[in-house]
Amino acid sequence: MNAVPLPSSNNATHGSLACVGMGITLGSHLTPLARNCIEQADVVFAALSDHIVEMWLQRMHPDVRSLQPYYAEGKSRMKTYQEWVDLIMTEVRADKHVCVVFYGHPGIFAWSPHKAIEVARAEGFQAYMEPGISAEDCLYADLGIDPGRFGCQHFEASQLLFYEHRINPAGYVVLWQASVVGDWSLARLETGPAYRQVLVDRLSQDYPLNHEVIIYHGATLPIEQSKFRRIKLRDLPDTTLAPQETVVLTPATPLRPNLPMRERLAELDKAIGFA
């Protein structure tokens, strides 16, 4: 769906919802359309963990409401996210034009914007998502990775353990939220070395233990630079991971030609006179 600017409050009699991404690096990644949504909204909710970023957002709108206080130690993040949706929809139902600002891209590793848009549309409200530059986009640029060269798989780290996934070691593999790998409760801020060892045991089915792993952390402030560390897979359990850090596994095996498929395609080329 193509995003459109929020309608003017003077002309509308119905609430609306825009979930927008502010990008990763403060200020430099915000799109003109996302800024327009923020400035024209009646209410702006901020799903941002950095107080500096919230202060910057308040320069664009007088009514910015932080969603961070709804987090609590030992409280499931899913409960917090549902509370966010309830808060957002209360304002939408009150015929307000609501804008919710998320880090990066609002549709990536974020349950609340998808759910809020789903609920709003089901109730007949205009609701849409305005994309932003994501951590994935920054990762490709900072690490010089072209996902089209060898292929690239992305997994939430815990999901890789909870479900049966097939890893392709000939391409890049990106693991998100590895600092809380193995957490069923969604209430912990981190797990620990023993949990990361389980992740290494799973990865060792497809990679040698001396395989290179990149720990990546994108810059969130203009004065910062993106950082990355290179370690061996075997050292991952004893490596401290911040919540914002992402684990990247580089290709471990060469791409293998699929000879039957190549022959089939050659026959098709010959049949249409292309060969």
Secondary structure, 3 states (H helix, E strand, C coil): CCCCCCCCCCCCCCCEEEEEECECCCCCCCCHHHHHHHHHCCEEEEECCCHHHHHHHHCCCCCEEECHHHCCCCCCHHHHHHHHHHHHHHHHHCCCEEEEEECECCCCCCHHHHHHHHHHHHCCCEEEEECCCCHHHHHHHHHCCCHHHHCEEEEEHHHHHHCCCCCCCCCEEEEECHHHCCCCCCCCCCCCHHHHHHHHHHHCCCCCCCCEEEEEECCCCCCCCCEEEEEEHHHHHHCCCCCCCEEEECCCCCCCCCHHHHHHHHHHHHHCCCC
